[in-house]
Each structure stands twice: as structure tokens, then as C-alpha cells.
Amino acid sequence: MYKVDRPSNSLQSLQEVSFSSLGFTERYHLQEWLAKNPQALTRENEDELLIIQKEFAGFDDTKERLDLLAIDKRGNLVIIENKLDDSGRDVVWQALKYAGYCANLRKEQILEIFQLYLDKEQPEETRPAAEVMAEFLEYESLDEVLINQIRTQRVMMVAANFRKEVTNTALWLMQFGIRAQCFKVTPYRFNDDVFVDIRQVIPTPEAESYMIGMAQKEAEEQSTSGELKNRHHIRKAFWIKMLERLKASPCNLYNNISPSTDHWLSAGSGISALSYNLIFSRKETRVEFWIAKASAESNTFAFNWLYERKEIIENTFGHALKWEPLPGKKSCRISFATPATSLDEANWPVMVDWLLTTLTAFEKAIDPFIAPLNMALKEVSNAPEETEEPDTEEA
């Protein structure tokens, strides 16, 4: 690794050193670095990690401690085992033991573990663990979120050097759908500054993508739960009835939309990546205006532009709306909801009537601002945008 020396237009070599020579320890340094910045173990565009415990010792009949326990965006538990200057002979066995222990943890237990971590490590966080985790997983609640499903546990091993038996075993495990990763962490010194390079070495990013893809494909082909099939059937049947009513109404937003098996149905507004969404969930029935351009700046601009006209929009709509800038996320939304009592088909006529009435009023309030907002967006940026799926609760 080199440092660019601008005055001389040359490279100055950084001195590779060991952690022990710098006085760094596994527990008080390497572990803390990763606990505070777990994204150092993820590549760009890969799932983020949420640390839910460190020095975890909640295993029955053993005093062993897992360095770091995390959860990824898919609700999978991630076991992170750190070694300082050498991976050691037993690191794989340790990590797999911990993965086996953690495989039995239920959602309630995981939330208890996370709550203990928040109480100790982040006392300024006043929200309960369930709410913090739901936000991380991008759900409104954890009621129907599957966490730590069977055979989904991941293993991350972090060390300055890896022995051949460790890397070979990690690759072998990948063939059986166990996602095992080795991260090489290398310290460098330059004068009084210390730099740390963290990179995934096993499997290589290209090989991992292929191996994970094959494992996921096989899992998808082998198992589709009856509950999911039934849920998809219910959703599609509901949207068929909803679209029939919409097409018979003056509202033409959904005239060219087909019924979906998702818990939401989206229709274009006339501006790329800005859509009207109908939400059909166990928690609530909702109508929303979803702002989901690729640029966070464009989303913020569009949201603020509409918010400046909040009084006119709400007066036209006839009710106060929920305005959510969703700070820290790419998307924003404006919505109006009513609690859902049940998804039973007997309740559908009431839900359909409410959605139709609300959507009609909602479009009437927002549509007059679509054209001027589109012009304002083009003035601030002419860059092409991509959409993302709405951040909605699954039915």
C-alpha cells in the first residue's frame, strides 16, 4: 500500500506491521472497531450489518464467548469471530460452534439479546430493540418478519493472516450453502499514522456471488412454503377486486395495472420514480405518494417542494396527511391510513370502498402539483433516475 506524495508526484510506501507490535489487542481494539463500524465487512451495494451483541456468552453449558453477533438486511444472524495476527487452527470450529448455538435462537430471544446490547452500549437509544431492528430491516413492525430461519446463519472470520486449512474449509462450507467469509485485516504505519486495510479474501467477491446465487436458486426451487402461496393467492384476489372497482370509477391511475401478489400496488404519477401506492396489510390499509428517485437529494427536494404546499394539499384532501421525509433513507412518502381489522375476505368490500374513496381524493389533492414539480425537478437535475420498491409493511 502506498501514499501519494503530491509535491513530488510519487508514491511513498506504507510500512506493513503487526497489530501486536502496535500494542493493539483483539478485544479492546479490533473488536471495538468492527462493533462501531460493521460496514467495514461489507462491500458496496451489499447488505448492511446491525451489531446486536458483543462478547455474547448466552450459550447453555459453556462459558465460551462469541466476539460479535450481528444481523443482516435479510434477517440472518451473522457470527463474527476475530483473531489478531493469526487465524489460528481452531477458528473455523469456533465459528461453526457459535453458529450452531445461535441457530436455535428465536425472534424473542434475539430481541432480548439486542435490548441488552442497546441498554449497555447505546443508552442514548430510547426506542425498544424491536423498533430499532424493524427500522433496520425496513419494515414497519417485526410481526411477520422471519428472523434467523433455518440454515441461514452466516460466519465471518477476521484475522491478519489465514492458515490454509481455514481458507480451504471456508470454501468447502460454501458448497453446502453455509456462507463463510474470511476477511484479511492488515495494519500499516506511516510516520505516526496507522492505516488498516480490510478486504475479503475468501471467497473472492466474484466467486462468492456465483456460489451464493447457486445456493439461493437451489433453496428457492426446493422450498416454497404453503403459507406464502396462500398469502400470494389472497393478495392477488384482493387486487383483482380492487382493480375492478377502480376501472369502473373516474380514477384512471390503475387502468393499465395488473393484479399483483405483493402487499402493495403501484401506479405512475407522471413523474419518473414518483408513484401512488395502495397498501393492503394486516396492520393498516394505506394510500401513499412514494418518492423514490435514485438521488437522495432529488427525493428531499421533491418532498420539501410538496411540503411547502402542505396546507393547500391537505385542505383539498380534507384530512391531515402523514409527511415522512424518512431521514437517512433514499425515499420519502406522504400517506393516509386506516387501521386494518382483518384480511378476511368478508372485510374486503369495506377496504375496497375506503381505498377507492381515499385514492380519488388523494389524487385530486396532489395531481395539480405534478406538472410544476416535474419542471422544478428537471431544473435542479437532468440526470436519469432509477426507482426502488416502496418501503411498505408486508401483508
C-alpha positions in Angstrom: 0.0 0.0 0.0 1.3 3.4 -0.9 0.6 7.0 0.0 0.6 9.6 -2.9 3.0 12.4 -2.2 1.6 15.3 -4.2 4.5 17.7 -4.0 6.9 15.1 -5.5 4.2 13.3 -7.6 5.5 10.0 -6.3 4.4 7.0 -4.2 5.6 6.5 -0.6 5.4 3.0 0.7 3.5 2.4 3.9 5.1 0.0 6.3 3.2 -3.2 6.9 3.3 -4.0 10.6 1.6 -6.4 13.1 -1.2 -5.5 15.5 0.8 -6.8 18.4 3.8 -4.5 17.5 1.4 -1.5 17.6 0.1 -2.6 21.0 -3.4 -3.3 19.6 -5.5 -6.1 21.2 -8.2 -8.3 19.7 -10.9 -7.4 22.3 -10.3 -3.8 23.0 -9.2 -2.6 19.5 -10.1 -4.9 16.6 -13.4 -5.9 18.1 -14.4 -2.4 19.0 -13.5 -1.1 15.5 -15.8 -3.6 13.9 -18.6 -3.1 16.5 -18.6 0.6 15.8 -18.3 0.2 12.0 -19.6 -3.2 10.9 -19.9 -1.9 7.3 -16.1 -2.4 7.1 -17.0 -6.1 6.5 -19.4 -5.4 3.6 -18.8 -4.5 0.0 -20.5 -1.6 -1.8 -24.2 -2.4 -2.5 -24.1 -5.4 -0.2 -26.3 -5.9 2.8 -25.6 -3.7 5.8 -25.0 -5.3 9.2 -26.5 -4.3 12.6 -24.5 -5.4 15.6 -26.8 -6.8 18.2 -24.3 -8.1 20.8 -20.6 -8.4 21.6 -18.8 -10.8 23.8 -22.0 -12.9 23.7 -21.9 -15.6 26.3 -25.6 -16.8 26.3 -24.8 -20.4 25.4 -26.0 -23.2 27.6 -23.4 -25.3 29.5 -20.4 -23.3 28.2 -18.5 -20.2 29.1 -17.4 -19.5 25.6 -17.9 -16.0 24.2 -18.8 -15.0 20.7 -16.9 -11.9 19.6 -19.6 -10.1 17.7 -23.2 -11.1 16.8 -24.9 -9.2 14.0 -28.0 -9.4 11.8 -28.1 -8.6 8.1 -30.8 -7.0 6.0 -32.4 -10.4 5.3 -32.8 -11.2 9.0 -29.9 -13.7 9.0 -27.7 -13.9 12.1 -24.1 -13.2 11.4 -21.4 -14.7 13.6 -18.2 -12.6 13.6 -15.1 -14.2 15.0 -11.9 -12.1 15.3 -8.3 -13.2 15.6 -5.5 -10.7 15.8 -2.3 -11.6 13.9 -3.2 -15.2 13.0 -6.4 -17.0 12.3 -5.4 -20.0 14.5 -6.1 -23.6 13.9 -9.5 -23.7 15.6 -11.1 -20.5 14.3 -13.4 -22.3 11.9 -14.5 -24.8 14.6 -15.2 -22.0 17.0 -17.2 -20.1 14.5 -19.3 -23.1 13.5 -19.9 -23.9 17.1 -21.3 -20.4 17.7 -23.4 -20.6 14.5 -24.8 -23.9 15.8 -25.6 -22.3 19.1 -27.2 -19.3 17.5 -29.3 -21.4 15.1 -31.7 -22.2 17.9 -32.3 -18.6 18.9 -35.9 -17.5 18.5 -37.0 -14.0 17.5 -38.0 -13.1 21.1 -34.6 -14.3 22.3 -32.8 -12.3 19.7 -34.7 -9.1 20.6 -33.8 -9.7 24.3 -30.1 -10.0 23.4 -30.3 -6.9 21.3 -32.1 -5.0 24.0 -29.3 -5.8 26.5 -26.8 -4.5 24.0 -28.6 -1.3 23.5 -29.0 -0.7 27.2 -25.3 -1.2 27.8 -23.7 0.2 24.6 -26.2 2.7 23.3 -28.1 4.1 26.4 -29.0 7.2 24.3 -31.2 5.0 22.2 -34.6 5.2 23.8 -36.6 3.1 21.3 -37.1 -0.6 22.1 -35.0 -3.1 20.3 -37.9 -4.3 18.2 -38.5 -0.9 16.8 -34.8 -0.3 16.1 -34.5 -3.7 14.3 -37.7 -3.2 12.3 -36.3 0.1 11.0 -33.0 -1.6 10.1 -34.8 -4.3 8.2 -37.1 -1.7 6.6 -40.4 -3.0 8.0 -43.0 -1.1 10.0 -43.0 -3.9 12.6 -41.5 -7.3 13.2 -44.8 -9.1 13.5 -44.5 -11.0 10.3 -40.7 -10.8 9.7 -38.9 -14.1 9.7 -35.6 -13.8 11.6 -32.9 -16.4 11.9 -34.5 -19.0 9.7 -33.1 -22.5 9.5 -29.8 -22.8 7.7 -29.4 -19.0 7.1 -26.7 -18.3 9.7 -23.6 -16.6 8.3 -20.0 -16.8 9.5 -17.4 -14.1 9.2 -13.8 -14.7 10.3 -11.4 -11.7 10.6 -7.6 -12.0 11.0 -4.4 -10.6 9.8 -3.4 -13.9 8.3 -5.3 -17.1 7.5 -3.9 -20.6 7.5 -4.6 -22.8 4.5 -6.8 -25.2 6.5 -9.0 -22.3 7.4 -9.5 -20.9 3.9 -10.0 -24.4 2.4 -12.6 -25.2 5.0 -14.4 -21.9 4.3 -14.6 -22.6 0.6 -15.8 -26.2 1.3 -18.6 -24.8 3.6 -19.8 -22.5 0.8 -20.6 -25.6 -1.3 -23.2 -26.6 1.3 -24.9 -23.2 1.4 -23.1 -22.0 4.5 -21.9 -18.5 3.9 -18.4 -18.4 5.4 -16.2 -15.4 4.7 -12.6 -14.6 5.5 -11.6 -11.0 5.9 -7.9 -10.1 6.0 -7.1 -7.1 8.1 -3.7 -5.6 7.6 -2.3 -2.7 9.6 0.1 -0.1 8.0 2.2 2.6 9.6 3.2 5.9 8.1 5.0 8.2 10.5 2.6 8.4 13.4 -0.4 7.4 11.5 -1.8 3.9 11.4 -3.9 2.7 8.5 -6.0 -0.5 8.4 -6.9 -2.3 5.2 -9.8 -4.8 5.4 -10.6 -6.9 2.4 -12.5 -10.2 1.8 -10.1 -12.8 0.6 -12.2 -16.0 0.8 -14.2 -16.5 -1.2 -13.3 -13.8 -3.8 -16.2 -11.5 -4.4 -16.8 -12.9 -7.9 -16.8 -16.5 -6.6 -19.0 -15.7 -3.7 -21.7 -14.1 -5.8 -21.8 -17.2 -8.0 -21.8 -19.6 -5.1 -24.4 -17.7 -3.2 -26.6 -17.4 -6.3 -26.5 -21.2 -6.9 -27.3 -21.9 -3.3 -30.2 -19.5 -3.3 -31.5 -20.9 -6.6 -31.5 -24.4 -5.2 -33.2 -23.3 -2.0 -35.9 -21.5 -3.9 -36.5 -24.5 -6.1 -36.7 -26.9 -3.2 -38.9 -25.0 -0.8 -41.8 -22.6 -1.2 -44.0 -22.6 2.0 -47.7 -23.2 1.7 -48.3 -20.1 3.9 -46.5 -17.9 1.3 -48.5 -19.4 -1.5 -51.8 -18.8 0.3 -50.7 -15.2 1.1 -50.0 -14.6 -2.5 -53.3 -16.0 -3.5 -55.2 -13.8 -1.0 -53.3 -10.7 -2.2 -53.9 -11.3 -5.9 -57.6 -12.0 -5.3 -57.9 -8.7 -3.3 -56.2 -6.7 -6.0 -58.4 -8.2 -8.7 -61.5 -6.9 -6.8 -59.8 -3.5 -6.2 -58.8 -3.1 -9.8 -62.4 -3.9 -11.0 -63.7 -1.1 -8.8 -61.0 1.3 -9.9 -61.6 0.6 -13.6 -65.3 1.3 -13.1 -64.6 4.6 -11.4 -63.5 8.0 -12.7 -60.0 7.4 -11.3 -57.8 6.1 -14.2 -54.5 5.8 -12.4 -54.6 2.0 -12.4 -56.3 1.4 -15.7 -53.2 -0.4 -17.1 -52.0 -2.1 -13.9 -52.3 -5.8 -13.4 -53.1 -7.5 -10.1 -50.1 -8.4 -8.0 -49.1 -10.9 -5.4 -47.4 -8.2 -3.4 -49.0 -6.4 -0.5 -48.8 -3.1 -2.4 -49.9 -2.0 -5.8 -48.1 0.9 -7.5 -49.2 3.3 -10.3 -47.3 6.1 -12.0 -47.9 9.7 -11.2 -46.5 11.2 -14.4 -43.0 11.8 -12.8 -40.4 9.1 -13.0 -39.9 7.2 -9.7 -42.8 9.1 -8.0 -45.8 6.9 -7.6 -49.2 6.4 -6.0 -49.2 3.2 -3.8 -52.1 1.2 -2.4 -51.1 -0.8 0.7 -53.0 -3.9 1.9 -51.5 -5.2 5.1 -52.6 -6.8 8.4 -51.7 -3.6 10.2 -53.3 -1.0 8.1 -54.8 -0.1 4.8 -52.9 2.9 3.3 -52.7 5.2 0.3 -49.4 7.0 -0.2 -47.4 9.1 -2.6 -44.0 7.5 -2.8 -40.9 9.5 -3.8 -38.1 7.1 -4.7 -35.6 8.6 -7.1 -32.1 7.2 -7.1 -30.8 10.5 -5.8 -31.4 11.3 -2.2 -31.1 15.0 -3.0 -33.8 14.8 -5.6 -36.1 13.0 -3.2 -35.5 15.6 -0.5 -36.1 18.4 -3.0 -39.4 16.8 -4.2 -40.6 16.2 -0.7 -39.8 19.7 0.6 -41.4 21.2 -2.6 -44.6 19.4 -1.8 -44.4 20.1 1.9 -44.3 23.8 1.2 -47.8 23.3 -0.3 -48.9 21.1 2.6 -51.8 23.4 3.6 -53.3 23.5 0.1 -52.9 19.8 -0.4 -54.5 18.8 3.0 -57.3 21.3 2.6 -58.2 19.8 -0.8 -57.8 16.2 0.5 -59.9 17.0 3.6 -57.7 15.4 6.2 -54.2 15.9 7.7 -51.7 13.7 5.9 -48.6 11.9 7.3 -45.5 13.5 5.9 -42.4 11.3 6.2 -39.1 12.6 4.9 -37.5 9.3 6.2 -34.1 10.8 7.0 -31.1 8.6 6.3 -33.0 6.7 3.6 -33.3 7.3 -0.1 -37.1 7.5 -0.2 -39.8 9.8 1.2 -43.6 9.4 1.4 -46.8 11.2 2.0 -49.6 8.9 3.3 -53.0 8.5 4.8 -54.0 5.2 6.5 -56.7 3.5 8.4 -56.3 0.5 10.8 -56.9 -2.9 9.3 -59.1 -5.2 11.4 -58.5 -8.4 9.4 -57.6 -9.6 5.9 -60.7 -11.9 5.9 -62.5 -11.7 2.6 -65.6 -10.6 4.4 -63.9 -7.3 5.2 -62.7 -6.6 1.6 -65.8 -4.6 0.4 -65.1 -2.0 3.2 -61.4 -1.9 2.5 -62.0 -1.5 -1.3 -64.5 1.3 -0.7 -62.1 3.1 1.6 -59.2 2.7 -0.8 -61.2 4.0 -3.7 -62.6 7.0 -1.9 -59.3 7.9 -0.4 -57.3 7.4 -3.6 -59.7 9.6 -5.5 -59.4 12.4 -3.0 -55.7 11.9 -2.7 -55.0 12.1 -6.4 -57.3 15.2 -6.6 -55.1 16.9 -4.0 -51.7 16.1 -5.4 -52.3 15.9 -9.2 -52.4 19.7 -9.7 -48.8 19.9 -8.5 -47.3 17.1 -10.6 -46.5 19.1 -13.7 -44.9 22.0 -11.8 -43.0 19.7 -9.6 -41.7 17.8 -12.6 -40.5 21.1 -14.1 -38.8 22.0 -10.8 -37.0 18.7 -10.6 -35.7 19.0 -14.2 -34.3 22.4 -13.4 -32.3 21.0 -10.4 -31.1 17.9 -12.2 -31.4 16.3 -15.6 -29.6 13.1 -14.6 -31.5 9.8 -15.3 -33.1 8.3 -12.2 -33.9 4.7 -11.2 -36.7 3.6 -8.9 -36.7 1.4 -5.8 -39.6 -0.6 -4.3 -41.7 1.1 -1.7 -40.8 0.7 1.9 -44.0 -0.9 3.0 -45.1 -3.5 5.5 -45.7 -7.0 4.1 -49.2 -8.4 4.3 
